[in-house]
Amino acid sequence: MIHITNKQDCCGCSACVQRCPKHCIHLTEDAEGFLYPIIDKKICINCGICENVCPLLHPSKPIPVLKTLAVKNVHEEERFSSSSGGVFISIAKTILQKGGVVFGAVYDEHWEVKHTYAETKKNVKAMMGSKYLQSRIENSYIETERFLKSGREVLFTGTPCQIAGLRKFLRKNYPNLLTVDFLCHGVPSPGVWRKYLYETFSNLHTNSSSSQNIIPAITSISFREKTHGWKNFSIEFRGNSIPQTGRNITLLSDIHRENPFMRGFLSDIYLRPSCYNCRCKNGVSQSDLTIADYWGIDKLMPDFDDDKGIGLVLINTSKGESYFNLLNMEVRLSTLKDAQQFNGGFKERIRIHPKRDFFFKQLSEGKSVSKTVELCLHISIYRKIYSKLKKLSNNLKHL
C-alpha cells in the first residue's frame, strides 16, 4: 500500500492511481499545490501493485547515452514556434504519418497543464513549447496501453519521472512505443501558478461567480516566446481586449529573468519536493530520446548558432536512433561532456531554496506570489553578501 510519509518520495506520476485494480487511490492537492496519492483503506485489498509500479520505490537501472547531437529543424516556422530546435514537432509528425498517436502536455480551460493525446497535427500543435508546470497525467497511461495493445504506434513525451512512471505502469516493453523525455529543471507548483494567474489577470475575467474559476480573457500563453531571441526568451500572455472586441493583443510580456513567476521557478523556490533529489534523470527513465535546449552552443559551435533555437538530442536506445534518422534535421555531432557543461538540467540534486518554507507560509497568510518571490530573493542576496563579508573578515583576522 502506498503511504507517503516523506513528500520527496513521490513524484506525482500517478502510475499507482491508474494501475490500482480496485480504483481506490485518488490524487489530492496539498497546501503547496502538488498532487499526492490518497488510498481509501476500506476498499484497498493490499495487493501491493501500487508499490510495484512506483518508479521511486523501484527505480530502473540507468542506460547510457549512445549519441549526443546538436540539431535544427530545417523548417524555420516550426523551429521558431518551438522552445528550442523544433525536435518534438518533427518526431510527432513522423508518428502521425504512420497512423500513430502522440501524448503530450497541453493547457486546459483554466490555463493549467494536463496530459492528453492527439491524432492530428492541429491538435499536436497545442503540445508544442515548454510549459513550466507539473502536468496532470490523468488517464494517459491507461490510454497509452490501450493504443499499444491495438497495434498503433505511440509517442509519449513527458518529464523523466513521467516516462519512468509509464514504463513501470506498462510492466513490459512495446516495440510500437517511443518515449521522449527532456532535461528537466524541476516542476513548479500548479497551485502557485494558479494564484499568480489570478493575481495578475483577475481584472480581465469572464463573468464567473466563483473566484477560483475566474479565467482571464487569455487566448495563449508562451513560456518561451522568441521575439527577442532564443537566449533572451520571454513569457508572453495574449488575449482579448476588455471590453471584448475580439482583437488579440499582448496582455503581458516579460523577459524571463524579469518575470516574478519565472524568477521564483528558476531560483528553485517552489519546485516539487522530489525534484530537489531527482531519481529519474540521466538514463533512469529509460527514455528512447532526451531533448533539450543546447545551451552553450554559441561557445562550442558558434557557426551553428543563429539564436533561433538549437536543440540538444541524446539518443539513448537503438529504437530512438532509428526514429531520429527519419527526421529532417540539420545535425552536428557533439559529446555528452560538452552538453553537460552549460545545462543544469543534468543535475540530479539541487539545493532546496533556504526561503522555500517562508515562501509558502507567506502565501498561506494571503501575500501575493510576486511580492513574496521578490522578498525571498532579496533576503537570499543579503545573506550571500553577509556571508561573503563575514568570510572576508575572518580571512583578514588571520593575516
HELIX and SHEET records of a PDB file:
HELIX    1   1 LYS A    7  ASP A    9  5                                   3    
HELIX    2   2 ALA A   15  ARG A   19  1                                   5    
HELIX    3   3 ILE A   49  ASN A   52  1                                   4    
HELIX    4   4 GLU A   76  PHE A   80  1                                   5    
HELIX    5   5 VAL A   87  GLN A   97  1                                  11    
HELIX    6   6 LYS A  121  VAL A  124  1                                   4    
HELIX    7   7 LYS A  125  MET A  127  5                                   3    
HELIX    8   8 SER A  140  LYS A  149  1                                  10    
HELIX    9   9 PRO A  160  LEU A  170  1                                  11    
HELIX   10  10 PRO A  190  PHE A  201  1                                  12    
HELIX   11  11 SER A  211  ASN A  213  5                                   3    
HELIX   12  12 HIS A  256  GLU A  258  5                                   3    
HELIX   13  13 PRO A  260  LEU A  266  1                                   7    
HELIX   14  14 PRO A  273  TYR A  276  5                                   4    
HELIX   15  15 ILE A  297  LEU A  300  1                                   4    
HELIX   16  16 SER A  318  PHE A  324  1                                   7    
HELIX   17  17 LEU A  336  PHE A  342  1                                   7    
HELIX   18  18 GLY A  344  PHE A  346  5                                   3    
HELIX   19  19 ARG A  356  SER A  364  1                                   9    
HELIX   20  20 VAL A  369  LYS A  397  1                                  29    
SHEET    1   A 2 ILE A  25  GLU A  29  0                                        
SHEET    2   A 2 LEU A  35  ILE A  39 -1                                        
SHEET    1   B 8 VAL A 113  ALA A 118  0                                        
SHEET    2   B 8 VAL A 101  TYR A 107 -1                                        
SHEET    3   B 8 VAL A 154  THR A 157  1                                        
SHEET    4   B 8 LEU A 177  PHE A 182  1                                        
SHEET    5   B 8 LEU A 289  ASP A 293  1                                        
SHEET    6   B 8 GLY A 311  ILE A 315 -1                                        
SHEET    7   B 8 LYS A  67  ASN A  73 -1                                        
SHEET    8   B 8 MET A 329  SER A 334 -1                                        
SHEET    1   C 3 ILE A 218  GLU A 225  0                                        
SHEET    2   C 3 SER A 234  ASN A 240 -1                                        
SHEET    3   C 3 ASN A 248  ILE A 255 -1                                        
END                                                                             
